[in-house]
Amino acid sequence: MGFLKSLLIRLGSTALAFWLATLIIPGITLQTDAIGEAVVTLLFVSVIFGVVNAVLQPIIKTVGCGLYLLTLGLIAVVVNGLLFLLTGFIAGQLDLPFQVDGFWPAAVLGALLVGVVTWLLGLVLDRD
């Protein structure tokens, strides 16, 4: 039961972080007025983001290990922005009302905000 609880907490905190990103960062939009549809969309986008990160990020880190060392890890900001942009693209392909417009203002800041908020919520909520 601990694994399921932890998974649901992470999913909920990521969905909340995406919702905050739609409120704070211009260029990240949730194009629905219905609360139920917004919640379902944010949960699906959180799942997409988790799968994209789980599958692609280890591959990118392994292949680009030299670039990570050369830039002292700062390339991770660009990689996370690209993964965030890919999440928005996949959501659009699945006809979800979630959109990320642009790389620098929306995707990079969105990835940073989602990462920080998810980390903070994980510290507060994921206590055993």
GULUMNU-829836 format. One record per atom (N, C-alpha, C): residue number from 1; atom name; x, y, z. Coordinates in Angstrom, 3 decimals. Layout:
N
(atom NUM; 'CA'; (X; Y; Z))
...
! end
This chain:
128
(atom 1; 'N'; (0.814; -1.202; 0.000))
(atom 1; 'CA'; (0.000; 0.000; 0.000))
(atom 1; 'C'; (0.854; 1.261; 0.000))
(atom 2; 'N'; (2.083; 1.179; 0.499))
(atom 2; 'CA'; (2.965; 2.323; 0.558))
(atom 2; 'C'; (3.370; 2.807; -0.820))
(atom 3; 'N'; (3.596; 1.859; -1.763))
(atom 3; 'CA'; (3.976; 2.233; -3.126))
(atom 3; 'C'; (2.849; 2.979; -3.813))
(atom 4; 'N'; (1.630; 2.483; -3.684))
(atom 4; 'CA'; (0.477; 3.118; -4.325))
(atom 4; 'C'; (0.234; 4.511; -3.740))
(atom 5; 'N'; (0.369; 4.621; -2.433))
(atom 5; 'CA'; (0.182; 5.921; -1.781))
(atom 5; 'C'; (1.234; 6.920; -2.272))
(atom 6; 'N'; (2.472; 6.467; -2.351))
(atom 6; 'CA'; (3.549; 7.331; -2.819))
(atom 6; 'C'; (3.333; 7.739; -4.279))
(atom 7; 'N'; (2.889; 6.804; -5.103))
(atom 7; 'CA'; (2.623; 7.098; -6.501))
(atom 7; 'C'; (1.499; 8.118; -6.660))
(atom 8; 'N'; (0.431; 7.963; -5.885))
(atom 8; 'CA'; (-0.689; 8.905; -5.954))
(atom 8; 'C'; (-0.301; 10.288; -5.444))
(atom 9; 'N'; (0.537; 10.337; -4.426))
(atom 9; 'CA'; (1.012; 11.625; -3.911))
(atom 9; 'C'; (1.854; 12.329; -4.968))
(atom 10; 'N'; (2.730; 11.583; -5.639))
(atom 10; 'CA'; (3.562; 12.184; -6.682))
(atom 10; 'C'; (2.725; 12.648; -7.863))
(atom 11; 'N'; (1.759; 11.842; -8.247))
(atom 11; 'CA'; (0.879; 12.211; -9.355))
(atom 11; 'C'; (0.090; 13.474; -9.019))
(atom 12; 'N'; (-0.469; 13.521; -7.823))
(atom 12; 'CA'; (-1.231; 14.699; -7.398))
(atom 12; 'C'; (-0.373; 15.943; -7.275))
(atom 13; 'N'; (0.829; 15.789; -6.734))
(atom 13; 'CA'; (1.698; 16.963; -6.585))
(atom 13; 'C'; (2.187; 17.465; -7.936))
(atom 14; 'N'; (2.424; 16.564; -8.873))
(atom 14; 'CA'; (2.826; 16.989; -10.209))
(atom 14; 'C'; (1.669; 17.685; -10.919))
(atom 15; 'N'; (0.457; 17.154; -10.759))
(atom 15; 'CA'; (-0.722; 17.797; -11.352))
(atom 15; 'C'; (-0.923; 19.190; -10.768))
(atom 16; 'N'; (-0.741; 19.331; -9.464))
(atom 16; 'CA'; (-0.855; 20.644; -8.826))
(atom 16; 'C'; (0.224; 21.600; -9.338))
(atom 17; 'N'; (1.428; 21.083; -9.538))
(atom 17; 'CA'; (2.517; 21.908; -10.064))
(atom 17; 'C'; (2.208; 22.365; -11.491))
(atom 18; 'N'; (1.642; 21.476; -12.304))
(atom 18; 'CA'; (1.252; 21.875; -13.656))
(atom 18; 'C'; (0.154; 22.931; -13.618))
(atom 19; 'N'; (-0.791; 22.790; -12.707))
(atom 19; 'CA'; (-1.855; 23.787; -12.580))
(atom 19; 'C'; (-1.274; 25.148; -12.207))
(atom 20; 'N'; (-0.343; 25.159; -11.258))
(atom 20; 'CA'; (0.309; 26.420; -10.888))
(atom 20; 'C'; (1.071; 27.013; -12.064))
(atom 21; 'N'; (1.697; 26.161; -12.861))
(atom 21; 'CA'; (2.422; 26.644; -14.035))
(atom 21; 'C'; (1.476; 27.301; -15.028))
(atom 22; 'N'; (0.260; 26.753; -15.174))
(atom 22; 'CA'; (-0.700; 27.376; -16.093))
(atom 22; 'C'; (-1.169; 28.733; -15.573))
(atom 23; 'N'; (-1.158; 28.907; -14.259))
(atom 23; 'CA'; (-1.585; 30.187; -13.681))
(atom 23; 'C'; (-0.488; 31.245; -13.711))
(atom 24; 'N'; (0.749; 30.823; -13.510))
(atom 24; 'CA'; (1.845; 31.767; -13.307))
(atom 24; 'C'; (2.588; 32.107; -14.594))
(atom 25; 'N'; (2.844; 31.117; -15.432))
(atom 25; 'CA'; (3.730; 31.313; -16.573))
(atom 25; 'C'; (2.922; 31.551; -17.846))
(atom 26; 'N'; (3.117; 32.701; -18.479))
(atom 26; 'CA'; (2.433; 32.933; -19.751))
(atom 26; 'C'; (2.999; 32.000; -20.817))
(atom 27; 'N'; (2.117; 31.453; -21.620))
(atom 27; 'CA'; (2.539; 30.521; -22.658))
(atom 27; 'C'; (2.204; 29.081; -22.321))
(atom 28; 'N'; (1.854; 28.824; -21.070))
(atom 28; 'CA'; (1.386; 27.497; -20.676))
(atom 28; 'C'; (-0.094; 27.653; -20.361))
(atom 29; 'N'; (-0.917; 27.026; -21.173))
(atom 29; 'CA'; (-2.351; 27.234; -21.038))
(atom 29; 'C'; (-3.096; 25.918; -20.878))
(atom 30; 'N'; (-4.150; 26.008; -20.124))
(atom 30; 'CA'; (-5.105; 24.925; -19.942))
(atom 30; 'C'; (-6.418; 25.454; -20.487))
(atom 31; 'N'; (-6.813; 24.973; -21.659))
(atom 31; 'CA'; (-7.923; 25.573; -22.391))
(atom 31; 'C'; (-9.242; 24.864; -22.106))
(atom 32; 'N'; (-9.669; 24.921; -20.869))
(atom 32; 'CA'; (-10.957; 24.365; -20.490))
(atom 32; 'C'; (-11.515; 25.177; -19.325))
(atom 33; 'N'; (-12.819; 25.251; -19.267))
(atom 33; 'CA'; (-13.474; 25.965; -18.172))
(atom 33; 'C'; (-14.053; 25.006; -17.140))
(atom 34; 'N'; (-14.258; 23.758; -17.522))
(atom 34; 'CA'; (-14.843; 22.775; -16.610))
(atom 34; 'C'; (-13.781; 22.275; -15.632))
(atom 35; 'N'; (-14.116; 22.292; -14.351))
(atom 35; 'CA'; (-13.160; 21.885; -13.319))
(atom 35; 'C'; (-12.806; 20.411; -13.452))
(atom 36; 'N'; (-13.804; 19.584; -13.698))
(atom 36; 'CA'; (-13.553; 18.154; -13.836))
(atom 36; 'C'; (-12.628; 17.833; -14.995))
(atom 37; 'N'; (-12.870; 18.494; -16.133))
(atom 37; 'CA'; (-12.014; 18.274; -17.298))
(atom 37; 'C'; (-10.600; 18.789; -17.046))
(atom 38; 'N'; (-10.478; 19.883; -16.322))
(atom 38; 'CA'; (-9.158; 20.425; -15.999))
(atom 38; 'C'; (-8.380; 19.466; -15.113))
(atom 39; 'N'; (-9.040; 18.895; -14.124))
(atom 39; 'CA'; (-8.364; 17.959; -13.214))
(atom 39; 'C'; (-7.908; 16.719; -13.973))
(atom 40; 'N'; (-8.797; 16.171; -14.800))
(atom 40; 'CA'; (-8.448; 14.980; -15.574))
(atom 40; 'C'; (-7.302; 15.292; -16.540))
(atom 41; 'N'; (-7.367; 16.445; -17.184))
(atom 41; 'CA'; (-6.299; 16.843; -18.105))
(atom 41; 'C'; (-4.969; 16.969; -17.377))
(atom 42; 'N'; (-4.972; 17.623; -16.228))
(atom 42; 'CA'; (-3.734; 17.800; -15.475))
(atom 42; 'C'; (-3.180; 16.460; -14.994))
(atom 43; 'N'; (-4.058; 15.535; -14.624))
(atom 43; 'CA'; (-3.591; 14.205; -14.227))
(atom 43; 'C'; (-2.973; 13.461; -15.408))
(atom 44; 'N'; (-3.612; 13.548; -16.577))
(atom 44; 'CA'; (-3.053; 12.905; -17.768))
(atom 44; 'C'; (-1.725; 13.540; -18.171))
(atom 45; 'N'; (-1.634; 14.854; -18.100))
(atom 45; 'CA'; (-0.387; 15.542; -18.443))
(atom 45; 'C'; (0.705; 15.148; -17.445))
(atom 46; 'N'; (0.355; 14.971; -16.192))
(atom 46; 'CA'; (1.331; 14.532; -15.189))
(atom 46; 'C'; (1.848; 13.135; -15.501))
(atom 47; 'N'; (0.952; 12.254; -15.939))
(atom 47; 'CA'; (1.372; 10.906; -16.317))
(atom 47; 'C'; (2.284; 10.965; -17.541))
(atom 48; 'N'; (1.910; 11.770; -18.534))
(atom 48; 'CA'; (2.744; 11.913; -19.734))
(atom 48; 'C'; (4.123; 12.440; -19.352))
(atom 49; 'N'; (4.161; 13.460; -18.500))
(atom 49; 'CA'; (5.431; 14.046; -18.067))
(atom 49; 'C'; (6.284; 13.016; -17.335))
(atom 50; 'N'; (5.658; 12.222; -16.483))
(atom 50; 'CA'; (6.395; 11.186; -15.762))
(atom 50; 'C'; (6.960; 10.126; -16.685))
(atom 51; 'N'; (6.177; 9.700; -17.666))
(atom 51; 'CA'; (6.648; 8.678; -18.610))
(atom 51; 'C'; (7.763; 9.240; -19.492))
(atom 52; 'N'; (7.586; 10.461; -19.980))
(atom 52; 'CA'; (8.618; 11.088; -20.820))
(atom 52; 'C'; (9.928; 11.202; -20.035))
(atom 53; 'N'; (9.851; 11.656; -18.801))
(atom 53; 'CA'; (11.060; 11.783; -17.985))
(atom 53; 'C'; (11.670; 10.432; -17.649))
(atom 54; 'N'; (10.836; 9.455; -17.336))
(atom 54; 'CA'; (11.357; 8.140; -16.962))
(atom 54; 'C'; (12.028; 7.441; -18.133))
(atom 55; 'N'; (11.511; 7.643; -19.335))
(atom 55; 'CA'; (12.060; 6.945; -20.496))
(atom 55; 'C'; (13.225; 7.706; -21.127))
(atom 56; 'N'; (13.046; 8.984; -21.377))
(atom 56; 'CA'; (14.036; 9.730; -22.155))
(atom 56; 'C'; (15.183; 10.321; -21.347))
(atom 57; 'N'; (14.917; 10.764; -20.137))
(atom 57; 'CA'; (15.962; 11.453; -19.391))
(atom 57; 'C'; (17.193; 10.577; -19.117))
(atom 58; 'N'; (17.050; 9.307; -18.717))
(atom 58; 'CA'; (18.265; 8.491; -18.537))
(atom 58; 'C'; (19.040; 8.286; -19.841))
(atom 59; 'N'; (18.332; 8.156; -20.943))
(atom 59; 'CA'; (19.001; 7.989; -22.235))
(atom 59; 'C'; (19.771; 9.260; -22.586))
(atom 60; 'N'; (19.125; 10.399; -22.402))
(atom 60; 'CA'; (19.771; 11.675; -22.719))
(atom 60; 'C'; (20.975; 11.909; -21.827))
(atom 61; 'N'; (20.864; 11.590; -20.541))
(atom 61; 'CA'; (21.993; 11.779; -19.627))
(atom 61; 'C'; (23.150; 10.862; -19.977))
(atom 62; 'N'; (22.847; 9.653; -20.417))
(atom 62; 'CA'; (23.909; 8.712; -20.776))
(atom 62; 'C'; (24.603; 9.153; -22.062))
(atom 63; 'N'; (23.825; 9.491; -23.060))
(atom 63; 'CA'; (24.397; 9.898; -24.347))
(atom 63; 'C'; (25.114; 11.240; -24.228))
(atom 64; 'N'; (24.548; 12.155; -23.488))
(atom 64; 'CA'; (25.124; 13.495; -23.380))
(atom 64; 'C'; (25.957; 13.716; -22.142))
(atom 65; 'N'; (26.524; 12.656; -21.607))
(atom 65; 'CA'; (27.309; 12.757; -20.366))
(atom 65; 'C'; (28.423; 13.803; -20.484))
(atom 66; 'N'; (29.115; 13.827; -21.605))
(atom 66; 'CA'; (30.186; 14.797; -21.800))
(atom 66; 'C'; (29.679; 16.228; -21.789))
(atom 67; 'N'; (28.524; 16.439; -22.381))
(atom 67; 'CA'; (27.946; 17.784; -22.407))
(atom 67; 'C'; (27.525; 18.231; -21.001))
(atom 68; 'N'; (27.023; 17.279; -20.213))
(atom 68; 'CA'; (26.688; 17.607; -18.824))
(atom 68; 'C'; (27.941; 18.009; -18.051))
(atom 69; 'N'; (29.035; 17.285; -18.255))
(atom 69; 'CA'; (30.283; 17.626; -17.578))
(atom 69; 'C'; (30.846; 18.956; -18.074))
(atom 70; 'N'; (30.789; 19.170; -19.372))
(atom 70; 'CA'; (31.334; 20.387; -19.959))
(atom 70; 'C'; (30.606; 21.641; -19.473))
(atom 71; 'N'; (29.288; 21.541; -19.306))
(atom 71; 'CA'; (28.506; 22.708; -18.889))
(atom 71; 'C'; (28.227; 22.724; -17.386))
(atom 72; 'N'; (28.859; 21.822; -16.670))
(atom 72; 'CA'; (28.672; 21.693; -15.223))
(atom 72; 'C'; (27.203; 21.463; -14.854))
(atom 73; 'N'; (26.501; 20.752; -15.707))
(atom 73; 'CA'; (25.115; 20.389; -15.439))
(atom 73; 'C'; (24.084; 21.401; -15.893))
(atom 74; 'N'; (24.522; 22.543; -16.405))
(atom 74; 'CA'; (23.560; 23.561; -16.823))
(atom 74; 'C'; (22.747; 23.142; -18.047))
(atom 75; 'N'; (23.251; 22.195; -18.810))
(atom 75; 'CA'; (22.497; 21.699; -19.962))
(atom 75; 'C'; (21.221; 21.000; -19.494))
(atom 76; 'N'; (21.174; 20.610; -18.232))
(atom 76; 'CA'; (19.984; 19.958; -17.691))
(atom 76; 'C'; (18.769; 20.893; -17.765))
(atom 77; 'N'; (18.984; 22.182; -17.645))
(atom 77; 'CA'; (17.882; 23.144; -17.751))
(atom 77; 'C'; (17.290; 23.098; -19.158))
(atom 78; 'N'; (18.151; 23.034; -20.157))
(atom 78; 'CA'; (17.698; 22.959; -21.541))
(atom 78; 'C'; (17.002; 21.632; -21.802))
(atom 79; 'N'; (17.584; 20.539; -21.307))
(atom 79; 'CA'; (16.998; 19.209; -21.501))
(atom 79; 'C'; (15.624; 19.137; -20.840))
(atom 80; 'N'; (15.498; 19.642; -19.632))
(atom 80; 'CA'; (14.203; 19.624; -18.954))
(atom 80; 'C'; (13.179; 20.478; -19.691))
(atom 81; 'N'; (13.615; 21.600; -20.238))
(atom 81; 'CA'; (12.718; 22.428; -21.048))
(atom 81; 'C'; (12.248; 21.692; -22.292))
(atom 82; 'N'; (13.153; 20.980; -22.940))
(atom 82; 'CA'; (12.774; 20.208; -24.123))
(atom 82; 'C'; (11.808; 19.077; -23.768))
(atom 83; 'N'; (12.035; 18.417; -22.646))
(atom 83; 'CA'; (11.122; 17.352; -22.211))
(atom 83; 'C'; (9.752; 17.925; -21.844))
(atom 84; 'N'; (9.729; 19.120; -21.269))
(atom 84; 'CA'; (8.470; 19.794; -20.954))
(atom 84; 'C'; (7.730; 20.159; -22.244))
(atom 85; 'N'; (8.470; 20.656; -23.223))
(atom 85; 'CA'; (7.881; 20.985; -24.524))
(atom 85; 'C'; (7.351; 19.734; -25.212))
(atom 86; 'N'; (8.086; 18.630; -25.104))
(atom 86; 'CA'; (7.624; 17.355; -25.664))
(atom 86; 'C'; (6.353; 16.883; -24.974))
(atom 87; 'N'; (6.249; 17.099; -23.681))
(atom 87; 'CA'; (5.035; 16.745; -22.953))
(atom 87; 'C'; (3.841; 17.540; -23.479))
(atom 88; 'N'; (4.033; 18.827; -23.712))
(atom 88; 'CA'; (2.969; 19.648; -24.287))
(atom 88; 'C'; (2.582; 19.196; -25.681))
(atom 89; 'N'; (3.576; 18.780; -26.478))
(atom 89; 'CA'; (3.296; 18.287; -27.827))
(atom 89; 'C'; (2.490; 16.989; -27.783))
(atom 90; 'N'; (2.890; 16.062; -26.932))
(atom 90; 'CA'; (2.167; 14.791; -26.810))
(atom 90; 'C'; (0.748; 15.034; -26.308))
(atom 91; 'N'; (0.596; 15.937; -25.354))
(atom 91; 'CA'; (-0.752; 16.271; -24.870))
(atom 91; 'C'; (-1.609; 16.829; -25.995))
(atom 92; 'N'; (-1.028; 17.640; -26.855))
(atom 92; 'CA'; (-1.757; 18.173; -27.997))
(atom 92; 'C'; (-2.152; 17.082; -28.984))
(atom 93; 'N'; (-1.260; 16.116; -29.178))
(atom 93; 'CA'; (-1.566; 15.006; -30.084))
(atom 93; 'C'; (-2.679; 14.123; -29.534))
(atom 94; 'N'; (-2.822; 14.092; -28.217))
(atom 94; 'CA'; (-3.885; 13.310; -27.580))
(atom 94; 'C'; (-5.154; 14.136; -27.382))
(atom 95; 'N'; (-5.204; 15.312; -27.978))
(atom 95; 'CA'; (-6.348; 16.231; -27.888))
(atom 95; 'C'; (-6.674; 16.654; -26.462))
(atom 96; 'N'; (-5.657; 16.772; -25.644))
(atom 96; 'CA'; (-5.842; 17.310; -24.300))
(atom 96; 'C'; (-5.736; 18.832; -24.379))
(atom 97; 'N'; (-6.550; 19.553; -23.631))
(atom 97; 'CA'; (-6.527; 21.025; -23.714))
(atom 97; 'C'; (-5.382; 21.647; -22.912))
(atom 98; 'N'; (-4.174; 21.159; -23.136))
(atom 98; 'CA'; (-2.981; 21.680; -22.470))
(atom 98; 'C'; (-1.989; 22.059; -23.559))
(atom 99; 'N'; (-1.432; 23.271; -23.461))
(atom 99; 'CA'; (-0.564; 23.758; -24.527))
(atom 99; 'C'; (0.627; 24.501; -23.944))
(atom 100; 'N'; (1.785; 24.256; -24.532))
(atom 100; 'CA'; (3.016; 24.966; -24.174))
(atom 100; 'C'; (3.479; 25.715; -25.422))
(atom 101; 'N'; (3.501; 27.037; -25.336))
(atom 101; 'CA'; (3.884; 27.877; -26.473))
(atom 101; 'C'; (5.279; 28.429; -26.267))
(atom 102; 'N'; (6.226; 27.925; -27.001))
(atom 102; 'CA'; (7.578; 28.470; -26.959))
(atom 102; 'C'; (8.498; 27.728; -26.017))
(atom 103; 'N'; (9.784; 27.822; -26.345))
(atom 103; 'CA'; (10.784; 27.084; -25.572))
(atom 103; 'C'; (11.274; 27.871; -24.363))
(atom 104; 'N'; (11.879; 29.048; -24.614))
(atom 104; 'CA'; (12.502; 29.764; -23.496))
(atom 104; 'C'; (11.510; 30.286; -22.466))
(atom 105; 'N'; (10.533; 31.044; -22.845))
(atom 105; 'CA'; (9.703; 31.588; -21.762))
(atom 105; 'C'; (8.816; 30.543; -21.116))
(atom 106; 'N'; (8.242; 29.662; -21.903))
(atom 106; 'CA'; (7.248; 28.745; -21.345))
(atom 106; 'C'; (7.853; 27.426; -20.899))
(atom 107; 'N'; (8.537; 26.741; -21.798))
(atom 107; 'CA'; (8.988; 25.385; -21.493))
(atom 107; 'C'; (10.062; 25.356; -20.398))
(atom 108; 'N'; (11.049; 26.216; -20.509))
(atom 108; 'CA'; (12.134; 26.202; -19.516))
(atom 108; 'C'; (11.624; 26.655; -18.150))
(atom 109; 'N'; (10.905; 27.772; -18.115))
(atom 109; 'CA'; (10.367; 28.240; -16.832))
(atom 109; 'C'; (9.333; 27.263; -16.275))
(atom 110; 'N'; (8.536; 26.670; -17.156))
(atom 110; 'CA'; (7.553; 25.675; -16.716))
(atom 110; 'C'; (8.222; 24.464; -16.105))
(atom 111; 'N'; (9.279; 23.980; -16.740))
(atom 111; 'CA'; (9.999; 22.833; -16.203))
(atom 111; 'C'; (10.631; 23.167; -14.853))
(atom 112; 'N'; (11.191; 24.362; -14.744))
(atom 112; 'CA'; (11.775; 24.772; -13.465))
(atom 112; 'C'; (10.714; 24.882; -12.374))
(atom 113; 'N'; (9.595; 25.512; -12.695))
(atom 113; 'CA'; (8.529; 25.665; -11.706))
(atom 113; 'C'; (7.948; 24.314; -11.289))
(atom 114; 'N'; (7.669; 23.456; -12.263))
(atom 114; 'CA'; (7.113; 22.139; -11.945))
(atom 114; 'C'; (8.104; 21.337; -11.107))
(atom 115; 'N'; (9.374; 21.420; -11.437))
(atom 115; 'CA'; (10.386; 20.706; -10.658))
(atom 115; 'C'; (10.471; 21.188; -9.215))
(atom 116; 'N'; (10.489; 22.490; -9.028))
(atom 116; 'CA'; (10.595; 23.049; -7.675))
(atom 116; 'C'; (9.335; 22.770; -6.855))
(atom 117; 'N'; (8.164; 22.989; -7.445))
(atom 117; 'CA'; (6.913; 22.767; -6.713))
(atom 117; 'C'; (6.738; 21.291; -6.367))
(atom 118; 'N'; (7.054; 20.407; -7.309))
(atom 118; 'CA'; (6.948; 18.974; -7.039))
(atom 118; 'C'; (7.910; 18.559; -5.934))
(atom 119; 'N'; (9.107; 19.115; -5.960))
(atom 119; 'CA'; (10.086; 18.799; -4.926))
(atom 119; 'C'; (9.594; 19.279; -3.552))
(atom 120; 'N'; (9.099; 20.521; -3.490))
(atom 120; 'CA'; (8.606; 21.055; -2.219))
(atom 120; 'C'; (7.404; 20.259; -1.702))
(atom 121; 'N'; (6.461; 19.943; -2.588))
(atom 121; 'CA'; (5.306; 19.152; -2.159))
(atom 121; 'C'; (5.710; 17.750; -1.744))
(atom 122; 'N'; (6.714; 17.201; -2.396))
(atom 122; 'CA'; (7.228; 15.895; -1.998))
(atom 122; 'C'; (7.818; 15.920; -0.597))
(atom 123; 'N'; (8.503; 17.019; -0.266))
(atom 123; 'CA'; (9.058; 17.149; 1.082))
(atom 123; 'C'; (7.951; 17.217; 2.133))
(atom 124; 'N'; (6.887; 17.931; 1.821))
(atom 124; 'CA'; (5.804; 18.142; 2.779))
(atom 124; 'C'; (4.863; 16.933; 2.872))
(atom 125; 'N'; (4.496; 16.366; 1.725))
(atom 125; 'CA'; (3.447; 15.353; 1.708))
(atom 125; 'C'; (3.935; 13.915; 1.809))
(atom 126; 'N'; (5.110; 13.624; 1.358))
(atom 126; 'CA'; (5.554; 12.234; 1.276))
(atom 126; 'C'; (6.325; 11.833; 2.534))
(atom 127; 'N'; (5.631; 11.815; 3.632))
(atom 127; 'CA'; (6.260; 11.430; 4.900))
(atom 127; 'C'; (5.714; 10.087; 5.353))
(atom 128; 'N'; (6.625; 9.213; 5.759))
(atom 128; 'CA'; (6.212; 7.882; 6.216))
(atom 128; 'C'; (6.104; 7.835; 7.729))
! end
